[in-house]
Structures are given as structure tokens and as C-alpha cells.
Amino acid sequence: MHRPDSDWDLAIYYRGRFDPQDLRNVGWPGEVSEIGAWGGGVFNGGAWLTIDGRPVDVHYRDLDVVEHALAEAREGRFRIERLMFHLAGIPTYLVVGELAIHEVLRGQLPRPSYPDALKVAARDVWWNDAQLTFRHAELTHASQGRVTQCLGLVAQATLQAAHAVLASRGEWGTNEKTLLTRAGLGDVDSIMTRGGDLASLVTAARERCRQVVESTVRNS
């Protein structure tokens, strides 16, 4: 959900050669990364710029990588990659979701629908990961009173469950900012902040996620 003060997100799709220096040479103030500087994978670099007083994020998108991710998604296959500032990581089909919701400013790009095979596969992978993460939070950290580790894993598991919900619905998600709200799991905030013993907190958050995931599956 954008606001009047939201930044702009732009993507540069390229095939073959792309030199970030070409973007630097335009002269907008900010930071321009090299290709691969953001960890590689499907999110392979970009820039943080200020254009006419507005913050603008630019993402590099290698079309060969994007097309491979699209072909894999259509078969229900994907990976989860680490990306800074994302608690649950990002699925490689994120770049496919960007194609589905994009507005093309120049050139032509496909606008894929959500593959049926991906709905099932992504739902199952994310929900299985969530359950394992909740279990580890409970057995390894809650039982030993490790507050930070326990709460961190509960947050991660809840986001994994939210990914499962969106996948089951066939809805694209391109970041974690509004993921819990979109999945109907925003009320886990109240569980995380109400206090009490850690084991009860893990149980309550896991049960809420289970209810939402199973309800979504029944209604999808």
C-alpha cells in the first residue's frame, strides 16, 4: 500500500551487458551498487537515489535469470534466498511477481498469472518451514528462557506462514512490509507484546498461524 510520501521502486531489465556506471553517469545523487553487490541471486544489485527530492530504489533484473525463475515457477519450483532486511528470506518467484504487477515505462515485458503448481508447492514449503521454525523456537529457546532468539524465530515463522497464505490464494508478494496484514496475521503483534512465558507465546502464535493457513486452504 503506497502513501503520498512513499518512495518509488523502479527496475532495469537487461539481457547481456549492463554497466551500473551508465546509471551513475546520469548524475542523480545516491548510491549505485555493482552487479552482485546485494548478495547475488535473483536480487543482484541496485541503487538508492534521490530524484527531484523523492527517494527512488532501482533494482537490476537480469532477464535470463527472470525468465528462468518464471519457467521454474510454472513447474512449482523455487528457492528461498537470503536477502538483507528480510526475516524469512525471499522466494525466487519474487521476480515473477514483479512482472505480474509491474507498470512498464519503456519496452515490453510479460505479465504472468500465478501458476497453479506454485500455489500448492509454495504453500507447502512455506508452511512446513514455519512449523519447523516454531518447533525450534519452543524446544530450543523458549525452554531455556532465551528471549531474543525465541521471539526472532516466532517472527520468522509467522512471516513464513504468511507466505504460505498468499501462495495458497495465488497472490504475489514482493516484500515483507505488509505481508502479515495481507495474510490476516497482523494480530500476531498482540501475541508478541502481551507478555507471559515464552512457551505460551510460541503456542499462541503457532495456533493463530495454523488457523489462518488451514482456513485459507479450505477456501482456496
Protein Blocks (a to p, Z undefined) as FASTA:
>chain_A
ZZfkbccddddddehjadfklmmmnopacddddehknogajbncdcdddeehiacddddd
dfklmmmmmmmmmnopacddddehianopafklmmmmmmmmccfbdcdddddddfklmmm
mmmmmmmmmmmmmmmmmmmmmmnopaklmmmmmmmmmmmmmmmmmmmnopacfbfklmmm
mnopmmmmmmmmngpjfklmmmmmmmmmmmmmmmmmmmZZ
